[in-house]
Amino acid sequence: MDSKSRLKTAQMEILESLADLENHLADMYAAFAARFESSRSFWLKISRDEASHARMVLSLKRQLDAGFHFWNLEAFRPDAVKQQIQLLEQQAAFQTKSEA
């Protein structure tokens, strides 16, 4: 695989990880909306914002497919983003368990 292909693959992974993180945050905020009735509209708005962010990040994949590359995208380490996702998943599992 040449360096251009490696760069595209790495950047695609970063974008997918960031979109996944945004979607996990959207899910967490939606859970807050269900749990905290008095601030439901606030949490739902934040949840929708995060889902919108995920769609925006995924739209950048079209730019990669068109041959563009992003500078400084490497500042987002996929492993660090995945750790954040794992923490959100653990928190969601804990919340589900404590509600049962």
MARVO-805954 format. One record per residue: residue number from 1; residue in one letter; x, y, z of N, C-alpha, C in turn. Coordinates in Angstrom, 3 decimals, m for minus. Example, Ala and Ser with C-alpha at 12.3 -4.5 7.8 and 13.67 -1.06 7.14 Angstrom:
+------+------+----------+----------+----------+----------+----------+----------+----------+----------+----------+
| rofi | fimi |     n.xx |     n.yy |     n.zz |    ca.xx |    ca.yy |    ca.zz |     c.xx |     c.yy |     c.zz |
+------+------+----------+----------+----------+----------+----------+----------+----------+----------+----------+
|    1 |    A |   13.190 |   m5.690 |    7.800 |   12.300 |   m4.500 |    7.800 |   13.200 |   m3.300 |    7.800 |
|    2 |    S |   12.850 |   m2.250 |    7.080 |   13.670 |   m1.060 |    7.140 |   12.900 |    0.030 |    7.870 |
+------+------+----------+----------+----------+----------+----------+----------+----------+----------+----------+
REM end
This chain:
+------+------+----------+----------+----------+----------+----------+----------+----------+----------+----------+
| rofi | fimi |     n.xx |     n.yy |     n.zz |    ca.xx |    ca.yy |    ca.zz |     c.xx |     c.yy |     c.zz |
+------+------+----------+----------+----------+----------+----------+----------+----------+----------+----------+
|    1 |    M |    0.861 |   m1.185 |    0.000 |    0.000 |    0.000 |    0.000 |    0.899 |    1.237 |    0.000 |
|    2 |    D |    0.643 |    2.154 |   m0.898 |    1.463 |    3.360 |   m0.976 |    1.090 |    4.341 |    0.145 |
|    3 |    S |    1.917 |    5.363 |    0.311 |    1.722 |    6.296 |    1.428 |    0.405 |    7.066 |    1.317 |
|    4 |    K |   m0.020 |    7.384 |    0.104 |   m1.288 |    8.094 |   m0.072 |   m2.465 |    7.221 |    0.374 |
|    5 |    S |   m2.418 |    5.943 |    0.029 |   m3.476 |    5.011 |    0.443 |   m3.473 |    4.814 |    1.952 |
|    6 |    R |   m2.275 |    4.725 |    2.544 |   m2.178 |    4.580 |    4.004 |   m2.748 |    5.802 |    4.708 |
|    7 |    L |   m2.443 |    6.990 |    4.173 |   m2.958 |    8.228 |    4.758 |   m4.482 |    8.254 |    4.686 |
|    8 |    K |   m5.016 |    7.897 |    3.527 |   m6.473 |    7.888 |    3.360 |   m7.117 |    6.894 |    4.327 |
|    9 |    T |   m6.544 |    5.703 |    4.437 |   m7.082 |    4.684 |    5.343 |   m7.029 |    5.163 |    6.787 |
|   10 |    A |   m5.909 |    5.753 |    7.182 |   m5.768 |    6.256 |    8.552 |   m6.763 |    7.376 |    8.824 |
|   11 |    Q |   m6.923 |    8.278 |    7.872 |   m7.858 |    9.380 |    8.075 |   m9.301 |    8.885 |    8.087 |
|   12 |    M |   m9.607 |    7.883 |    7.291 |  m10.948 |    7.302 |    7.291 |  m11.246 |    6.694 |    8.667 |
|   13 |    E |  m10.261 |    5.999 |    9.230 |  m10.435 |    5.395 |   10.555 |  m10.673 |    6.476 |   11.610 |
|   14 |    I |   m9.934 |    7.559 |   11.522 |  m10.106 |    8.656 |   12.473 |  m11.510 |    9.238 |   12.359 |
|   15 |    L |  m11.960 |    9.495 |   11.144 |  m13.299 |   10.064 |   10.953 |  m14.380 |    9.118 |   11.464 |
|   16 |    E |  m14.236 |    7.830 |   11.195 |  m15.222 |    6.859 |   11.667 |  m15.235 |    6.794 |   13.189 |
|   17 |    S |  m14.065 |    6.849 |   13.810 |  m13.985 |    6.834 |   15.274 |  m14.632 |    8.076 |   15.872 |
|   18 |    L |  m14.362 |    9.230 |   15.279 |  m14.958 |   10.469 |   15.782 |  m16.479 |   10.453 |   15.635 |
|   19 |    A |  m16.973 |    9.949 |   14.513 |  m18.424 |    9.859 |   14.317 |  m19.035 |    8.892 |   15.324 |
|   20 |    D |  m18.353 |    7.788 |   15.580 |  m18.835 |    6.815 |   16.562 |  m18.902 |    7.446 |   17.953 |
|   21 |    L |  m17.893 |    8.221 |   18.304 |  m17.897 |    8.914 |   19.592 |  m19.076 |    9.877 |   19.681 |
|   22 |    E |  m19.301 |   10.648 |   18.638 |  m20.430 |   11.589 |   18.628 |  m21.757 |   10.847 |   18.798 |
|   23 |    N |  m21.897 |    9.698 |   18.142 |  m23.128 |    8.917 |   18.278 |  m23.293 |    8.356 |   19.684 |
|   24 |    H |  m22.206 |    7.933 |   20.299 |  m22.282 |    7.457 |   21.681 |  m22.686 |    8.597 |   22.622 |
|   25 |    L |  m22.142 |    9.770 |   22.385 |  m22.537 |   10.925 |   23.198 |  m24.015 |   11.242 |   23.003 |
|   26 |    A |  m24.489 |   11.163 |   21.768 |  m25.913 |   11.399 |   21.492 |  m26.772 |   10.412 |   22.271 |
|   27 |    D |  m26.361 |    9.153 |   22.291 |  m27.106 |    8.133 |   23.037 |  m27.105 |    8.424 |   24.535 |
|   28 |    M |  m25.952 |    8.850 |   25.056 |  m25.861 |    9.154 |   26.480 |  m26.792 |   10.311 |   26.837 |
|   29 |    Y |  m26.783 |   11.357 |   26.023 |  m27.644 |   12.508 |   26.303 |  m29.118 |   12.148 |   26.162 |
|   30 |    A |  m29.448 |   11.261 |   25.235 |  m30.834 |   10.794 |   25.111 |  m31.240 |   10.026 |   26.368 |
|   31 |    A |  m30.309 |    9.249 |   26.916 |  m30.586 |    8.536 |   28.168 |  m30.791 |    9.525 |   29.311 |
|   32 |    F |  m30.006 |   10.598 |   29.337 |  m30.208 |   11.638 |   30.350 |  m31.595 |   12.251 |   30.204 |
|   33 |    A |  m32.030 |   12.467 |   28.966 |  m33.357 |   13.052 |   28.725 |  m34.446 |   12.159 |   29.301 |
|   34 |    A |  m34.269 |   10.856 |   29.156 |  m35.255 |    9.917 |   29.691 |  m35.216 |    9.869 |   31.213 |
|   35 |    R |  m34.052 |   10.079 |   31.755 |  m33.889 |    9.957 |   33.210 |  m34.238 |   11.245 |   33.956 |
|   36 |    F |  m33.950 |   12.392 |   33.364 |  m34.148 |   13.675 |   34.042 |  m35.261 |   14.456 |   33.347 |
|   37 |    E |  m36.471 |   14.166 |   33.732 |  m37.654 |   14.735 |   33.078 |  m37.665 |   16.260 |   33.107 |
|   38 |    S |  m37.205 |   16.852 |   34.197 |  m37.264 |   18.315 |   34.318 |  m36.362 |   19.033 |   33.307 |
|   39 |    S |  m35.331 |   18.363 |   32.842 |  m34.431 |   18.974 |   31.855 |  m34.428 |   18.186 |   30.539 |
|   40 |    R |  m35.513 |   17.488 |   30.296 |  m35.632 |   16.622 |   29.113 |  m35.343 |   17.362 |   27.804 |
|   41 |    S |  m35.948 |   18.522 |   27.603 |  m35.770 |   19.230 |   26.326 |  m34.312 |   19.640 |   26.119 |
|   42 |    F |  m33.637 |   20.030 |   27.192 |  m32.218 |   20.384 |   27.097 |  m31.397 |   19.189 |   26.607 |
|   43 |    W |  m31.568 |   18.030 |   27.262 |  m30.780 |   16.851 |   26.909 |  m31.117 |   16.343 |   25.511 |
|   44 |    L |  m32.384 |   16.453 |   25.115 |  m32.748 |   16.036 |   23.761 |  m32.090 |   16.929 |   22.710 |
|   45 |    K |  m32.018 |   18.226 |   22.991 |  m31.363 |   19.138 |   22.052 |  m29.883 |   18.795 |   21.924 |
|   46 |    I |  m29.247 |   18.567 |   23.059 |  m27.818 |   18.215 |   23.038 |  m27.620 |   16.891 |   22.290 |
|   47 |    S |  m28.513 |   15.947 |   22.510 |  m28.437 |   14.662 |   21.818 |  m28.546 |   14.855 |   20.305 |
|   48 |    R |  m29.488 |   15.675 |   19.878 |  m29.642 |   15.947 |   18.439 |  m28.400 |   16.646 |   17.878 |
|   49 |    D |  m27.830 |   17.552 |   18.661 |  m26.606 |   18.234 |   18.221 |  m25.480 |   17.231 |   17.985 |
|   50 |    E |  m25.314 |   16.294 |   18.921 |  m24.245 |   15.296 |   18.781 |  m24.486 |   14.404 |   17.565 |
|   51 |    A |  m25.742 |   14.019 |   17.333 |  m26.061 |   13.206 |   16.151 |  m25.743 |   13.989 |   14.873 |
|   52 |    S |  m26.007 |   15.287 |   14.907 |  m25.682 |   16.143 |   13.764 |  m24.171 |   16.214 |   13.552 |
|   53 |    H |  m23.429 |   16.295 |   14.638 |  m21.965 |   16.308 |   14.531 |  m21.477 |   15.020 |   13.869 |
|   54 |    A |  m22.060 |   13.896 |   14.265 |  m21.657 |   12.609 |   13.677 |  m21.893 |   12.615 |   12.170 |
|   55 |    R |  m23.038 |   13.121 |   11.755 |  m23.330 |   13.185 |   10.313 |  m22.339 |   14.103 |    9.595 |
|   56 |    M |  m21.989 |   15.216 |   10.226 |  m21.023 |   16.130 |    9.603 |  m19.659 |   15.466 |    9.450 |
|   57 |    V |  m19.224 |   14.769 |   10.494 |  m17.928 |   14.084 |   10.427 |  m17.954 |   13.038 |    9.313 |
|   58 |    L |  m19.033 |   12.267 |    9.241 |  m19.123 |   11.244 |    8.194 |  m19.165 |   11.857 |    6.801 |
|   59 |    S |  m19.705 |   13.056 |    6.693 |  m19.739 |   13.709 |    5.375 |  m18.328 |   14.029 |    4.880 |
|   60 |    L |  m17.387 |   14.148 |    5.791 |  m16.001 |   14.402 |    5.393 |  m15.394 |   13.208 |    4.661 |
|   61 |    K |  m15.966 |   12.022 |    4.881 |  m15.464 |   10.842 |    4.178 |  m15.606 |   11.010 |    2.666 |
|   62 |    R |  m16.637 |   11.715 |    2.233 |  m16.802 |   11.961 |    0.793 |  m15.635 |   12.780 |    0.250 |
|   63 |    Q |  m15.129 |   13.692 |    1.079 |  m13.969 |   14.481 |    0.659 |  m12.750 |   13.580 |    0.471 |
|   64 |    L |  m12.579 |   12.637 |    1.395 |  m11.467 |   11.690 |    1.248 |  m11.628 |   10.860 |   m0.019 |
|   65 |    D |  m12.842 |   10.390 |   m0.259 |  m13.087 |    9.590 |   m1.461 |  m12.824 |   10.387 |   m2.737 |
|   66 |    A |  m13.012 |   11.707 |   m2.660 |  m12.772 |   12.571 |   m3.820 |  m11.287 |   12.903 |   m3.993 |
|   67 |    G |  m10.456 |   12.429 |   m3.065 |   m9.023 |   12.634 |   m3.210 |   m8.421 |   13.701 |   m2.319 |
|   68 |    F |   m9.242 |   14.359 |   m1.514 |   m8.724 |   15.373 |   m0.599 |   m8.215 |   14.704 |    0.667 |
|   69 |    H |   m7.234 |   15.326 |    1.288 |   m6.737 |   14.863 |    2.578 |   m6.787 |   16.028 |    3.548 |
|   70 |    F |   m6.875 |   15.699 |    4.811 |   m6.991 |   16.719 |    5.847 |   m5.667 |   16.865 |    6.577 |
|   71 |    W |   m5.314 |   18.096 |    6.860 |   m4.099 |   18.368 |    7.616 |   m4.453 |   18.429 |    9.089 |
|   72 |    N |   m3.554 |   17.928 |    9.906 |   m3.684 |   17.936 |   11.364 |   m4.797 |   17.041 |   11.881 |
|   73 |    L |   m5.396 |   16.229 |   11.041 |   m6.401 |   15.288 |   11.524 |   m5.755 |   14.246 |   12.432 |
|   74 |    E |   m4.450 |   14.060 |   12.267 |   m3.733 |   13.090 |   13.083 |   m3.676 |   13.499 |   14.555 |
|   75 |    A |   m4.083 |   14.730 |   14.852 |   m4.145 |   15.162 |   16.254 |   m5.168 |   14.333 |   17.020 |
|   76 |    F |   m6.109 |   13.719 |   16.298 |   m7.097 |   12.837 |   16.908 |   m6.579 |   11.412 |   16.805 |
|   77 |    R |   m6.172 |   10.869 |   17.921 |   m5.652 |    9.505 |   17.923 |   m6.819 |    8.525 |   18.020 |
|   78 |    P |   m6.957 |    7.612 |   17.070 |   m8.068 |    6.655 |   17.120 |   m8.118 |    5.862 |   18.418 |
|   79 |    D |   m6.957 |    5.501 |   18.966 |   m6.965 |    4.730 |   20.208 |   m7.525 |    5.545 |   21.368 |
|   80 |    A |   m7.232 |    6.829 |   21.417 |   m7.766 |    7.685 |   22.485 |   m9.274 |    7.866 |   22.324 |
|   81 |    V |   m9.718 |    8.020 |   21.085 |  m11.156 |    8.157 |   20.831 |  m11.864 |    6.864 |   21.219 |
|   82 |    K |  m11.275 |    5.726 |   20.875 |  m11.874 |    4.429 |   21.224 |  m11.932 |    4.239 |   22.733 |
|   83 |    Q |  m10.944 |    4.741 |   23.462 |  m10.987 |    4.674 |   24.928 |  m12.163 |    5.474 |   25.468 |
|   84 |    Q |  m12.412 |    6.629 |   24.894 |  m13.556 |    7.440 |   25.312 |  m14.866 |    6.700 |   25.041 |
|   85 |    I |  m14.941 |    6.048 |   23.901 |  m16.136 |    5.273 |   23.560 |  m16.330 |    4.136 |   24.559 |
|   86 |    Q |  m15.249 |    3.453 |   24.908 |  m15.338 |    2.367 |   25.883 |  m15.832 |    2.883 |   27.230 |
|   87 |    L |  m15.355 |    4.042 |   27.646 |  m15.823 |    4.625 |   28.907 |  m17.315 |    4.932 |   28.849 |
|   88 |    L |  m17.772 |    5.468 |   27.728 |  m19.199 |    5.748 |   27.574 |  m20.015 |    4.460 |   27.594 |
|   89 |    E |  m19.516 |    3.412 |   26.958 |  m20.217 |    2.125 |   26.958 |  m20.274 |    1.536 |   28.362 |
|   90 |    Q |  m19.183 |    1.650 |   29.110 |  m19.168 |    1.158 |   30.488 |  m20.158 |    1.927 |   31.351 |
|   91 |    Q |  m20.194 |    3.235 |   31.174 |  m21.126 |    4.064 |   31.937 |  m22.568 |    3.708 |   31.593 |
|   92 |    A |  m22.836 |    3.492 |   30.313 |  m24.192 |    3.118 |   29.887 |  m24.584 |    1.772 |   30.480 |
|   93 |    A |  m23.661 |    0.823 |   30.488 |  m23.939 |   m0.491 |   31.073 |  m24.194 |   m0.368 |   32.572 |
|   94 |    F |  m23.423 |    0.464 |   33.246 |  m23.611 |    0.680 |   34.682 |  m24.981 |    1.293 |   34.955 |
|   95 |    Q |  m25.360 |    2.290 |   34.165 |  m26.660 |    2.943 |   34.340 |  m27.800 |    1.956 |   34.119 |
|   96 |    T |  m27.669 |    1.137 |   33.081 |  m28.702 |    0.148 |   32.781 |  m28.830 |   m0.847 |   33.926 |
|   97 |    K |  m27.693 |   m1.266 |   34.457 |  m27.673 |   m2.225 |   35.559 |  m28.287 |   m1.618 |   36.817 |
|   98 |    S |  m27.966 |   m0.356 |   37.105 |  m28.464 |    0.282 |   38.330 |  m29.953 |    0.597 |   38.243 |
|   99 |    E |  m30.488 |    0.709 |   37.023 |  m31.915 |    0.982 |   36.858 |  m32.747 |   m0.288 |   36.959 |
|  100 |    A |  m32.100 |   m1.438 |   36.812 |  m32.833 |   m2.719 |   36.839 |  m33.202 |   m3.142 |   38.239 |
+------+------+----------+----------+----------+----------+----------+----------+----------+----------+----------+
REM end
